[in-house]
Amino acid sequence: MLSGFRDFILRGNVVDLAVAVVIGAAFGAVVDSMVKDIITPLIGLVGGQPDFSAIRIGANTQGQGGIAIGNFLNALVSFLIKAAVIYFVIVQPMRRVMEMMKRNEAPATPATPEDIVLLREIRDVLKSRNP
């Protein structure tokens, strides 16, 4: 029973998944920091206050009531910025690296199908019998 559990835990895909989750969480913290500490203040410099939490639709003159869409806008802008950071900082450079690696590899010659190999053998045998 314990050996089955050990085999399950030590399978490659379980270990890979665990590593991916840990790396993903750490990378998420880096992206969050980049968005919160670098990009959002830059947006604030260009367009004023980058916090939309006070925005409400249909609010009274005191800013109460109505539909509070500001937090949703904050989350949406944060998501878009994070997606852009991941795409331009991780996906695009990795795509270029993978393309460069593929260019440097020699193209693999496809294996000859078995029926062609057999036909060639038959041809060679027939040639050797008829001089």
ZIHUSUL-V285819 format. One record per pair of residues at least 24 apart in sequence whose C-alpha atoms are under 8 Angstrom apart, sorted by the first residue. I is the first residue (numbers start at 1). J is the second residue. If there is no record, write none. Layout:
I J
I J
//
This chain:
31 82
31 85
31 86
32 82
35 78
35 81
35 82
39 81
//
